[in-house]
Amino acid sequence: MVYRILADLTMLIHFGFLVFVSVGALLLLWRRWIVLIHLPAVIWGAAISFFGWICPLTPLENRLRRMGGAEGYEGGFIDYYIAGILYPQGLTRTHQIVLGLLVLLINAAVYLWVFRTRVRR
């Protein structure tokens, strides 16, 4: 039971990281120092998408699930949890690259907006 809880906790942290990478730039409106955490997270998230890497949290979650008596899953976190929602037929390399570019472009736009807003004050 403990391993299943740890696996679920790992999955929630993984999902939280994904949300932080995607829209965390908005937190700069609250505290500008968050850029020191967010920018490396965006670079890491984009690199995983661009190069087709598996995030280290995925094998950890799978191992914890197996230790808890459940089955792990193949592929990465996005393939398993998110792709079915975004791309029912499966996530391709092209989709991964497009997602990585979207993450970079959206965050660059938010950074630009936040810093322009802050400078005007």
Buried (B, 14 or more C-beta within 10 A) or exposed (E): EEBBEBBBEBBEEBBEBBEBBBBBBBBBEEEEEBBEEBBEBBBBBBEBBBEEEBBEBBEBBBBBBEBBEEEBBEEBBBBBBBBEEEBEEEBEEEBBBEBBEEBBEBBEEBBEBBEEEEEEE
